[in-house]
């Protein structure tokens, strides 16, 4: 049986997912830190930010799977990651312009989580197109 390394599209998916996941972890960590350090946010503001992200996941979670099933997975994943990067980029731009506010962080948390759920729905459905059925458990 061939090694998973013999499937270059799967390896690209794996590397891309690793980079995406690192970005997601940094975002989940950096948003509250930015709120506390740059905006002197309290517990209530952080809770609202976490709730905004949760609403994004809950609001789009059910529809994401059905929607992604009708679209090519790879472009959905790439678009979702580019969208998340652009949304997150608004934070340093707003900070540099002196316009960073909690409302922006709420929107970034919501949109980033919403795009993340789209990415996750496509990601989970993509490996069967890349590796043979016998290798899916390993993949």
C-alpha positions in Angstrom: 0.0 0.0 0.0 1.4 3.4 -1.0 2.4 5.9 1.7 0.3 9.0 2.1 3.4 10.9 1.0 2.7 9.5 -2.5 -0.3 11.8 -2.8 1.0 15.3 -3.4 -2.5 16.9 -3.3 -3.0 15.4 0.1 0.4 16.7 1.3 -0.5 20.2 0.1 -3.8 19.9 2.0 -2.0 18.8 5.1 0.6 21.6 5.0 -2.1 24.2 4.2 -4.2 23.0 7.1 -1.2 23.2 9.5 -0.6 26.8 8.5 -4.3 27.6 8.7 -4.6 26.1 12.1 -1.6 28.0 13.4 -3.3 31.2 12.2 -6.5 30.3 13.9 -4.8 29.6 17.2 -2.9 32.9 16.9 -6.2 34.7 16.2 -8.0 33.1 19.1 -5.2 34.1 21.4 -4.4 37.5 20.0 -7.9 38.9 19.8 -8.5 38.9 23.6 -4.9 40.0 24.2 -5.3 42.9 21.8 -8.6 43.8 23.4 -7.1 43.8 26.9 -3.7 45.5 26.1 -4.8 48.0 23.5 -8.3 48.8 24.5 -8.3 48.0 28.3 -11.2 45.6 27.8 -12.7 44.0 30.8 -14.3 40.6 31.3 -17.7 41.7 29.8 -16.1 42.9 26.5 -14.1 39.6 26.2 -17.2 37.6 26.8 -19.0 39.5 24.1 -16.2 38.8 21.7 -16.2 35.1 22.5 -20.0 35.1 22.1 -19.7 36.9 18.7 -17.4 34.1 17.5 -19.8 31.4 18.9 -22.7 33.0 17.1 -20.7 32.9 13.9 -20.1 29.1 14.4 -23.7 28.4 15.4 -25.2 30.6 12.8 -23.3 29.1 9.9 -22.5 25.7 11.2 -25.6 23.9 10.0 -25.8 25.6 6.6 -22.1 25.4 5.9 -22.1 21.7 5.3 -25.1 21.8 2.9 -23.7 24.8 1.1 -20.1 23.4 0.8 -21.5 20.1 -0.6 -22.6 22.0 -3.7 -19.3 23.7 -4.3 -15.7 22.6 -5.1 -14.0 22.2 -1.8 -10.5 23.6 -2.6 -11.7 27.0 -3.7 -14.0 27.3 -0.7 -11.1 26.5 1.6 -8.7 29.0 -0.1 -11.3 31.7 -0.2 -12.2 31.2 3.5 -8.6 31.4 4.5 -7.9 34.5 2.4 -11.1 36.1 3.8 -10.0 35.4 7.4 -6.6 36.8 6.7 -8.1 40.0 5.2 -10.5 40.4 8.1 -7.7 39.9 10.7 -5.6 42.4 8.8 -8.1 45.1 9.6 -6.9 45.0 13.3 -3.3 46.2 12.8 -4.5 48.6 10.1 -7.1 50.1 12.5 -4.6 50.2 15.3 -2.1 52.1 13.1 -4.8 54.5 12.1 -5.8 55.0 15.7 -9.3 53.6 15.0 -9.2 50.3 16.9 -12.4 49.7 18.8 -14.1 46.8 20.5 -16.8 46.8 17.9 -14.2 46.0 15.2 -12.9 43.1 17.3 -16.5 41.8 17.7 -17.0 41.9 13.9 -13.6 40.3 13.3 -14.4 37.5 15.8 -17.8 36.9 14.2 -16.6 37.0 10.5 -13.4 35.0 11.3 -15.4 32.2 13.0 -18.0 32.2 10.2 -15.4 31.8 7.6 -13.6 29.2 9.7 -16.7 27.0 9.9 -16.9 27.2 6.1 -13.3 26.1 5.8 -13.8 23.3 8.3 -16.9 21.9 6.4 -14.9 21.9 3.1 -11.8 20.4 4.8 -13.6 17.5 6.2 -15.2 16.6 2.9 -12.0 17.0 0.8 -9.7 14.0 1.7 -12.0 11.5 -0.1 -11.2 13.3 -3.4 -7.4 13.1 -2.7 -6.7 9.6 -1.5 -8.1 6.2 -2.2 -10.9 4.9 0.0 -8.5 2.3 1.6 -6.3 5.2 2.9 -9.0 7.5 4.3 -8.6 6.4 7.9 -4.9 7.1 7.7 -5.5 10.4 5.9 
